[in-house]
Amino acid sequence: MKGTKLRIQVKTSQRSRFVTRLAQKSPTNDDSPDFWVLLHINEEGGRRFFVLTHPEICEIQKARNEVYAHKYIARHGKPPDFSKGVDNVTLTDVKEFEDKWPKILDVVKREGR
């Protein structure tokens, strides 16, 4: 974790996916958040929260991009240009991270933030 503050990126979606744009910016730059909180709001207004560390969401995004690239190469005979796309992760990709708030609290307690 960086310094004395925690950086948290919050993304909200009413669809089954969250835009990350990780491939469009460097996933390991100094401005990377410590945590990502993804908020899904369903049609009835129900809310679900998913809490991931930055390395966790990067791994999920990398796996999604690899699957996409494989299909793209099969169709077009060349790799996709991820710098022109919009990365996203799905609800299915992040389901195991639902309501994992303790991981943020653990860092706060451990590092006295």
C-alpha positions as a Markdown table, in Angstrom:
| # | Residue | x | y | z |
|---|---|---|---|---|
| 1 | Met | 0.0 | 0.0 | 0.0 |
| 2 | Lys | 1.2 | 3.5 | -0.7 |
| 3 | Gly | 1.9 | 6.2 | 1.9 |
| 4 | Thr | -0.6 | 7.0 | 4.6 |
| 5 | Lys | -3.7 | 7.0 | 2.5 |
| 6 | Leu | -5.7 | 4.3 | 0.8 |
| 7 | Arg | -6.8 | 5.0 | -2.7 |
| 8 | Ile | -10.2 | 3.4 | -3.6 |
| 9 | Gln | -11.6 | 3.4 | -7.1 |
| 10 | Val | -15.4 | 3.1 | -7.1 |
| 11 | Lys | -17.2 | 1.9 | -10.2 |
| 12 | Thr | -21.0 | 1.6 | -10.5 |
| 13 | Ser | -23.0 | -0.3 | -13.0 |
| 14 | Gln | -26.6 | -1.3 | -13.7 |
| 15 | Arg | -25.5 | -3.8 | -16.2 |
| 16 | Ser | -23.7 | -7.1 | -15.8 |
| 17 | Arg | -20.2 | -5.6 | -16.3 |
| 18 | Phe | -17.9 | -2.9 | -14.9 |
| 19 | Val | -15.6 | -0.8 | -17.1 |
| 20 | Thr | -12.0 | -0.9 | -15.8 |
| 21 | Arg | -10.0 | 0.6 | -18.7 |
| 22 | Leu | -6.9 | -1.2 | -17.2 |
| 23 | Ala | -5.3 | -2.1 | -20.6 |
| 24 | Gln | -5.8 | 1.5 | -21.7 |
| 25 | Lys | -3.7 | 2.8 | -18.9 |
| 26 | Ser | -0.8 | 1.2 | -17.2 |
| 27 | Pro | -2.1 | -1.2 | -14.6 |
| 28 | Thr | 0.9 | -0.7 | -12.4 |
| 29 | Asn | 1.3 | 3.1 | -12.5 |
| 30 | Asp | 1.7 | 5.2 | -9.4 |
| 31 | Asp | -1.9 | 6.4 | -9.6 |
| 32 | Ser | -3.3 | 2.9 | -9.3 |
| 33 | Pro | -5.8 | 2.5 | -6.5 |
| 34 | Asp | -5.2 | 0.2 | -3.5 |
| 35 | Phe | -8.7 | -1.1 | -3.8 |
| 36 | Trp | -11.6 | -1.2 | -6.2 |
| 37 | Val | -15.2 | -1.2 | -5.0 |
| 38 | Leu | -17.6 | -2.2 | -7.6 |
| 39 | Leu | -21.3 | -1.4 | -7.0 |
| 40 | His | -24.0 | -3.2 | -9.0 |
| 41 | Ile | -27.5 | -1.7 | -8.8 |
| 42 | Asn | -30.2 | -4.0 | -10.2 |
| 43 | Glu | -33.5 | -2.9 | -11.8 |
| 44 | Glu | -35.3 | -3.1 | -8.5 |
| 45 | Gly | -32.7 | -0.8 | -6.8 |
| 46 | Gly | -30.9 | -3.7 | -5.0 |
| 47 | Arg | -27.2 | -3.1 | -4.4 |
| 48 | Arg | -24.3 | -5.5 | -4.4 |
| 49 | Phe | -20.8 | -4.5 | -3.5 |
| 50 | Phe | -17.6 | -6.2 | -4.6 |
| 51 | Val | -14.3 | -5.3 | -2.9 |
| 52 | Leu | -11.0 | -6.2 | -4.7 |
| 53 | Thr | -7.4 | -5.2 | -4.3 |
| 54 | His | -5.7 | -3.7 | -7.4 |
| 55 | Pro | -3.7 | -6.8 | -8.1 |
| 56 | Glu | -6.9 | -8.9 | -7.8 |
| 57 | Ile | -8.8 | -6.9 | -10.4 |
| 58 | Cys | -5.7 | -6.8 | -12.7 |
| 59 | Glu | -5.5 | -10.6 | -12.7 |
| 60 | Ile | -9.2 | -10.9 | -13.5 |
| 61 | Gln | -8.9 | -8.3 | -16.3 |
| 62 | Lys | -5.8 | -10.0 | -17.7 |
| 63 | Ala | -7.7 | -13.4 | -17.9 |
| 64 | Arg | -10.7 | -11.7 | -19.6 |
| 65 | Asn | -8.4 | -10.0 | -22.1 |
| 66 | Glu | -6.6 | -13.3 | -22.9 |
| 67 | Val | -9.9 | -15.1 | -23.6 |
| 68 | Tyr | -11.0 | -12.1 | -25.8 |
| 69 | Ala | -7.6 | -12.0 | -27.6 |
| 70 | His | -7.8 | -15.8 | -28.4 |
| 71 | Lys | -11.3 | -15.4 | -30.0 |
| 72 | Tyr | -10.2 | -12.2 | -31.8 |
| 73 | Ile | -7.1 | -13.8 | -33.3 |
| 74 | Ala | -9.3 | -16.8 | -34.5 |
| 75 | Arg | -11.6 | -14.4 | -36.3 |
| 76 | His | -9.2 | -11.8 | -37.6 |
| 77 | Gly | -5.8 | -13.5 | -37.8 |
| 78 | Lys | -4.1 | -10.8 | -35.7 |
| 79 | Pro | -4.1 | -9.8 | -32.1 |
| 80 | Pro | -6.5 | -7.0 | -30.9 |
| 81 | Asp | -5.3 | -3.5 | -30.1 |
| 82 | Phe | -6.4 | -3.2 | -26.5 |
| 83 | Ser | -5.4 | 0.5 | -26.4 |
| 84 | Lys | -8.5 | 1.3 | -28.4 |
| 85 | Gly | -11.0 | -0.8 | -26.5 |
| 86 | Val | -12.7 | -0.5 | -23.2 |
| 87 | Asp | -11.8 | -3.2 | -20.7 |
| 88 | Asn | -14.4 | -4.6 | -18.4 |
| 89 | Val | -15.0 | -7.3 | -15.8 |
| 90 | Thr | -18.3 | -9.1 | -15.3 |
| 91 | Leu | -20.4 | -9.9 | -12.2 |
| 92 | Thr | -19.5 | -13.5 | -12.7 |
| 93 | Asp | -15.8 | -12.6 | -12.7 |
| 94 | Val | -16.0 | -10.8 | -9.3 |
| 95 | Lys | -18.7 | -12.8 | -7.5 |
| 96 | Glu | -16.2 | -14.2 | -5.0 |
| 97 | Phe | -15.3 | -10.7 | -3.8 |
| 98 | Glu | -18.8 | -9.7 | -2.8 |
| 99 | Asp | -19.0 | -7.8 | 0.5 |
| 100 | Lys | -15.2 | -8.4 | 1.2 |
| 101 | Trp | -15.0 | -5.2 | 3.3 |
| 102 | Pro | -12.8 | -6.7 | 5.9 |
| 103 | Lys | -9.8 | -6.6 | 3.6 |
| 104 | Ile | -9.9 | -2.8 | 3.7 |
| 105 | Leu | -10.4 | -2.8 | 7.4 |
| 106 | Asp | -7.5 | -5.2 | 7.9 |
| 107 | Val | -5.1 | -2.8 | 6.1 |
| 108 | Val | -6.4 | 0.1 | 8.2 |
| 109 | Lys | -5.8 | -1.8 | 11.4 |
| 110 | Arg | -2.5 | -3.3 | 10.4 |
| 111 | Glu | -1.0 | 0.0 | 9.1 |
| 112 | Gly | -2.8 | 2.3 | 11.5 |
| 113 | Arg | -4.3 | 4.4 | 8.8 |
